Amino acid sequence: MKLREYQEEAADFLYEHDRAMVLAPVGAGKTAITLTAMSDMMREPIFGNGRWLVVAPKRVCTDVWPVEMPKWSNTLSCTVAIGTEKQRAAAFGPPAQTGANVVIINYDNLQWLADVLTRMKCTLSDAGFKGVVFDELTKLKNPSGKRFKAFENLIKDVPIRWGLTGSFTSNGLEDVFGQCKIVDQGLLGRSKGAFLQQYFVCINREYGDWAPRKGALEQVMAKIKPATYLLEPGDYKDKLPPLHVVEMRCDMPDRQPYEKMRKDFVVKFGDAQAIAANAAVVTGKLQQMSSGFVYDSRSEADPDTPGKFNNTKTPIWFSSHKFDLLDELLEENQHANTLIVYNFQEELAELKRRYKSLTTLDDDNAIGRWNDGNVPLLAVHPKSAGHGLNLQYGGSHVVFLSLPWSLELYEQTIGRLHRSGQRHDVWCYVLMTNKTVDEKIWAALHDKRAISDIALEELK
């Protein structure tokens, strides 16, 4: 397969920079770009007989990199370090034994890898790794995290580090520091405290709230620009079909339970009641109620085990308004293959009750059957479908039953369909209940989008 011109430029940028990041919108082909650069780098003296480590979300490890690798390189082969501890250890076996020069591991297993290498008293470089690729770099935005600290020490001698992301600033400028530090400490420094002092003003020391100083966004983007390849949407948007985002609104027939929860943090339904412990919890409860239900969450002492508490969550339904709207939408679209995005397990349970043909990503060969056009309804959670999966071949409709607060997850989920290879207009439907927290989440996503757009402008 052949890269498009804009992809060739991005691959050349990685090849020419040992420490670099590619900032490219969803569906632009970051995997293909990186595999091409990795293959080219294998021929360089600096690499010798070294290996690559690719770190990615779990489903991307299993369903994207191993599938795309043979399409774009005849010199790369891989093992996937997922599964039991024995299976993970086998994936890191000597290349002469595994026949692979690329090992793919998910972020959740980085701590395990760090523990293993620490016990062996060696680093990744000692184990023969010359390059690391961080797919979905935002997973390492927290430099205080346990796995970040453990892994940072192990890659200090690895010469090549590349990071791939769709947006550095999806949840604010503060996220940029950790992502840059894991790739190259020379970009924004070693200390997050110093970074905050230079570019932010502390507005609440008790809660650690910081606000960017005037001009901070532009200054930070100027610092990282030399190591960042920005692939603008305009470079490839003519290769993608149009994306249409449609708001679908409905009313809550009886607003009394919702208003009661909003004002008093508690609402009763017969013998059951839902209680929110604080303002943060009540926001989640209100989002549940926007979909027509609320969890009655309880914690009770275990009679058989002193000191142990059993937690239960019982859903209480009081309205079907949003699911009735979904019924109407699917009927209007003549039951075209549709991706349905949920945020709560009870939403998924209701989807299963209503639609017997519903499929989830955990079902056997769900992605393959979807892309073959044999799955009419595929239910996904933003955190499981938010990165890397190729679902563009099986349909062009996506419905958000409820919204995530994260702009990154929202955009990445849409990007499962609106990406290279999609042949039809993509229709995204956002279901919202009027005068509820749904509207606040929708507005918050637009505000974060504005910050992200400014950051992109500064990197041009």
ABEGO torsion letter per residue (X at the ends): XBBBAAAAAAAAAAAABABBBBBBBBGAGAAAAAAAAAAAAAABAAAEABBBBBBBBAAAAAAAAAAAAAAABAABBBBBBBEBAAAAAAAABBAAAAGBABBBBBAAAAAAAAAAAAAAGBBAAAAGBABBBBBGAAAAABAABAAAAAAAAAAAABABBBBBBABAAAAEAAAAAAAAAAABAAAAEABAAAAAAAABBBABAAAGBBBBBBGAAAAAAAAAAAABBBBBAAAAAAABBBBBBBBBBBBBABAAAAAAAAAAGBBBBEABBBBBABAAAAAAAAAAAAAGBBBBBBBBBBAABBGBBBBBBBBBBABAAAAAAAAAAAAAAGGBBBBBBBABAAAAAAAAAABAABBBAABBGAAAAAAAGABABBBBBAAAAABGBBAAAAEABBBBABBBABAAAAAAAAAAABBBGBABBBBBBBBBBBGBAAAAAAAAAAAAAAAAAAAAAAAX
